[in-house]
Amino acid sequence: MKKRKKTKVELLIEVLRDGAWHLGDELAVKVGYPFADALKKARTLGYEIETAWAGVGQKHKYRLIAV
């Protein structure tokens, strides 16, 4: 039986679940680029994801606050 491929939202939550900050570059590699749609869908599903300015080369960082 074939294993179901994870959605971008599932991959995003898997990465952010530790509660630590993650740069957009890391999310692009682990979730896939673009990941903005996955962020929007996750927020719609009730996940609180904080976005902040990382201050390094105009990049943002993200973390999961609550489910």
C-alpha positions in Angstrom: 0.0 0.0 0.0 1.3 3.4 -0.9 2.0 6.0 1.7 0.1 9.2 1.4 2.2 12.2 0.6 2.1 14.9 3.3 0.5 18.3 2.4 2.5 21.5 2.7 0.4 22.4 5.7 1.3 19.1 7.4 5.0 19.7 6.6 4.8 23.2 7.9 3.2 22.3 11.2 5.7 19.4 11.6 8.6 21.9 11.3 7.0 24.6 13.5 5.7 22.2 16.2 8.8 22.7 18.3 7.9 26.3 19.1 11.3 27.6 18.0 11.8 30.3 15.4 12.5 29.1 11.9 13.7 31.3 9.0 11.8 31.4 5.8 14.8 29.9 3.9 14.5 26.8 6.1 10.8 26.5 5.5 11.3 26.9 1.8 13.6 23.8 1.9 11.5 21.7 4.3 8.0 22.7 3.2 8.6 23.8 -0.4 8.5 27.1 -2.1 6.3 29.1 -2.0 5.0 28.3 1.5 2.9 31.4 2.0 -0.3 29.5 1.0 0.5 26.8 3.5 0.9 29.5 6.2 -2.5 31.0 5.3 -4.2 27.6 5.3 -2.7 26.7 8.6 -3.9 29.9 10.2 -7.4 29.3 8.7 -7.3 25.9 10.4 -6.7 27.6 13.8 -2.9 27.4 14.1 -1.4 30.6 15.6 1.8 31.3 13.7 3.8 34.3 14.6 5.8 36.2 12.0 8.7 38.5 12.9 11.5 40.3 11.2 14.7 38.3 11.4 16.8 41.4 10.7 19.2 39.4 8.4 19.0 40.4 4.7 15.3 41.3 4.8 14.1 37.8 6.0 11.3 36.8 8.2 11.1 34.1 10.8 8.1 32.1 11.9 7.0 30.1 15.0 4.0 28.2 16.1 2.4 29.7 19.2 -0.7 27.6 19.7 -2.9 25.0 18.0 
